[in-house]
Amino acid sequence: MPQNKKTIKRPVQSQASDSDKSQVGRRAFIKKAWWGLGAVAGLEVIWAFASFLSPRRKLENANVSSIKTVGNIANLAKGSVTPFRSGQFYLVRLEDGGLLALSLKCTHLACSVSWDAAGKQFVCPCHASQFDMTGNVINPPAPRALDYYPVIVEQGIVKVDIGKAMKRKAFEKGQAWYEG
């Protein structure tokens, strides 16, 4: 005779094993780590954007002189253009003997212009703006003449104050240094 055993069915409780618990913990950790890394990256982007938009800090009390000594005026031939890349300017000796220090930066998008001796003009490689020997615009898109720097001549020694570029629409004789 078979014995009738009553089996009591109990609901199966899902017991998570230790390895399952650690899986959930790892997933939560990785999710939180990604959120943290995303937040750090977002803060870096905000910082870079704010740094780009904020004005440059002026170095006050810096031991850097804004006066660049060029050399003896007797060594500069009339009608010549001499580049001073470290000073970020060209020194132009005009045909009438005047001295003019022109900025290397194009007034369109601040690309560095180069002197074309054959064409006797400054040329911007970015958008083909052209300037004459005095910095006036020959061919746009540059909106105005090249900026200039004040020239100082003391006892025959030429110096250029590159502390601040002077903006201008066109060349005027008063922008150049003349003897006398």
C-alpha positions as CSV (number, residue, x, y, z in Angstrom):
1,M,0.0,0.0,0.0
2,P,1.2,3.2,-0.9
3,Q,1.5,5.7,1.7
4,N,-0.1,9.0,1.1
5,K,2.2,11.7,2.2
6,K,0.8,15.1,2.1
7,T,3.4,17.4,0.9
8,I,3.0,20.9,1.8
9,K,4.0,23.2,-0.9
10,R,5.6,26.3,0.4
11,P,6.3,29.3,-1.8
12,V,9.8,29.3,-3.0
13,Q,11.6,32.2,-1.6
14,S,14.2,33.7,-3.8
15,Q,17.3,33.9,-1.8
16,A,20.0,35.9,-3.5
17,S,23.3,34.3,-3.2
18,D,26.3,36.2,-2.1
19,S,27.5,36.5,-5.7
20,D,24.2,38.0,-6.8
21,K,24.3,40.6,-4.0
22,S,27.8,41.6,-5.0
23,Q,26.7,41.9,-8.7
24,V,24.0,44.4,-7.7
25,G,26.6,46.3,-5.6
26,R,29.1,46.4,-8.5
27,R,26.4,47.6,-10.9
28,A,25.4,50.4,-8.6
29,F,29.0,51.3,-8.0
30,I,29.8,51.5,-11.7
31,K,26.6,53.5,-12.4
32,K,27.6,56.0,-9.6
33,A,31.2,56.1,-10.9
34,W,30.0,57.0,-14.5
35,W,27.7,59.7,-13.1
36,G,30.7,61.1,-11.1
37,L,33.0,61.1,-14.1
38,G,30.3,62.8,-16.2
39,A,29.9,65.5,-13.5
40,V,33.7,66.0,-13.4
41,A,33.8,66.3,-17.2
42,G,30.9,68.7,-17.2
43,L,32.6,70.9,-14.7
44,E,35.8,70.9,-16.8
45,V,33.8,72.0,-19.9
46,I,32.2,74.8,-17.9
47,W,35.6,75.9,-16.5
48,A,37.1,75.9,-20.0
49,F,34.2,77.9,-21.4
50,A,34.4,80.4,-18.6
51,S,38.2,80.8,-19.0
52,F,37.7,81.4,-22.7
53,L,35.2,84.1,-22.2
54,S,36.9,85.9,-19.3
55,P,39.4,88.7,-20.1
56,R,43.1,88.0,-19.8
57,R,44.6,89.1,-16.5
58,K,47.2,91.8,-16.9
59,L,50.5,91.0,-15.3
60,E,51.1,94.0,-13.1
61,N,54.5,94.4,-11.6
62,A,55.9,92.0,-14.1
63,N,59.5,92.5,-14.9
64,V,58.8,92.3,-18.6
65,S,59.5,95.5,-20.5
66,S,57.2,96.6,-23.3
67,I,59.9,98.6,-24.9
68,K,61.9,96.6,-27.5
69,T,65.2,98.0,-28.7
70,V,65.5,97.6,-32.4
71,G,68.9,99.0,-33.3
72,N,70.6,102.0,-34.9
73,I,68.5,104.1,-37.2
74,A,71.5,104.4,-39.6
75,N,71.2,100.6,-40.3
76,L,67.6,100.9,-41.6
77,A,67.5,101.7,-45.3
78,K,64.7,103.8,-46.6
79,G,61.9,101.8,-48.2
80,S,62.8,98.7,-46.1
81,V,60.6,96.4,-43.9
82,T,62.3,94.5,-41.1
83,P,60.4,91.7,-39.2
84,F,60.7,91.4,-35.4
85,R,58.8,88.2,-34.7
86,S,59.8,88.2,-31.0
87,G,58.3,91.7,-30.7
88,Q,55.3,90.8,-32.8
89,F,55.8,93.7,-35.3
90,Y,57.4,94.9,-38.5
91,L,59.5,98.0,-38.5
92,V,58.9,99.9,-41.7
93,R,61.4,102.6,-42.9
94,L,59.3,104.8,-45.2
95,E,60.7,106.3,-48.4
96,D,60.5,109.8,-46.8
97,G,62.6,108.6,-43.7
98,G,59.7,108.0,-41.3
99,L,59.6,105.0,-39.1
100,L,56.4,102.9,-38.5
101,A,56.0,99.8,-36.4
102,L,53.2,97.6,-37.6
103,S,51.5,94.7,-35.9
104,L,52.0,91.2,-37.3
105,K,48.3,90.5,-36.7
106,C,45.7,90.9,-39.5
107,T,42.8,93.0,-38.4
108,H,40.4,90.5,-39.9
109,L,41.0,87.4,-37.7
110,A,44.4,88.0,-36.2
111,C,46.4,85.7,-38.4
112,S,50.1,86.6,-38.8
113,V,50.7,88.6,-42.0
114,S,53.9,88.2,-44.0
115,W,55.9,90.7,-46.0
116,D,56.0,90.1,-49.8
117,A,59.1,92.1,-50.9
118,A,58.4,91.5,-54.6
119,G,54.9,92.9,-54.4
120,K,55.8,95.4,-51.7
121,Q,52.8,94.4,-49.6
122,F,51.8,92.5,-46.5
123,V,49.7,89.4,-47.2
124,C,47.5,87.5,-44.8
125,P,47.6,83.7,-45.5
126,C,44.2,83.0,-43.9
127,H,41.8,85.0,-46.1
128,A,44.1,86.8,-48.6
129,S,43.8,90.3,-47.1
130,Q,46.6,92.6,-48.4
131,F,48.1,95.7,-47.0
132,D,50.4,98.3,-48.4
133,M,53.7,99.3,-46.8
134,T,52.0,101.7,-44.4
135,G,49.5,99.0,-43.4
136,N,46.5,100.3,-45.3
137,V,44.1,97.7,-46.7
138,I,44.5,97.0,-50.4
139,N,42.4,93.9,-50.6
140,P,39.7,93.0,-48.0
141,P,38.2,91.2,-46.0
142,A,40.3,93.0,-43.4
143,P,38.1,95.9,-42.1
144,R,40.8,98.4,-41.3
145,A,44.6,99.1,-41.5
146,L,47.1,97.1,-39.5
147,D,47.5,98.3,-35.9
148,Y,50.7,100.2,-35.1
149,Y,53.0,100.7,-32.1
150,P,54.7,104.0,-31.0
151,V,58.3,104.4,-32.2
152,I,60.9,106.1,-30.0
153,V,64.3,107.2,-31.2
154,E,66.9,108.2,-28.6
155,Q,70.4,109.1,-29.7
156,G,70.0,107.2,-32.9
157,I,68.7,104.0,-31.2
158,V,65.3,102.9,-32.4
159,K,62.9,101.5,-29.8
160,V,59.3,100.3,-30.1
161,D,56.7,100.3,-27.3
162,I,54.7,97.1,-27.9
163,G,52.7,97.6,-24.7
164,K,49.6,98.4,-26.6
165,A,48.7,98.3,-30.2
166,M,47.1,101.4,-31.6
167,K,44.0,100.8,-33.7
168,R,43.4,103.0,-36.8
169,K,41.3,103.2,-39.9
170,A,44.1,104.3,-42.3
171,F,47.6,105.6,-42.2
172,E,48.2,109.2,-41.2
173,K,51.6,110.9,-41.2
174,G,51.4,111.5,-37.4
175,Q,51.5,107.8,-36.7
176,A,55.0,107.5,-38.0
177,W,58.2,108.8,-36.3
178,Y,60.0,111.5,-38.2
179,E,63.3,113.2,-37.3
180,G,63.1,116.7,-36.1
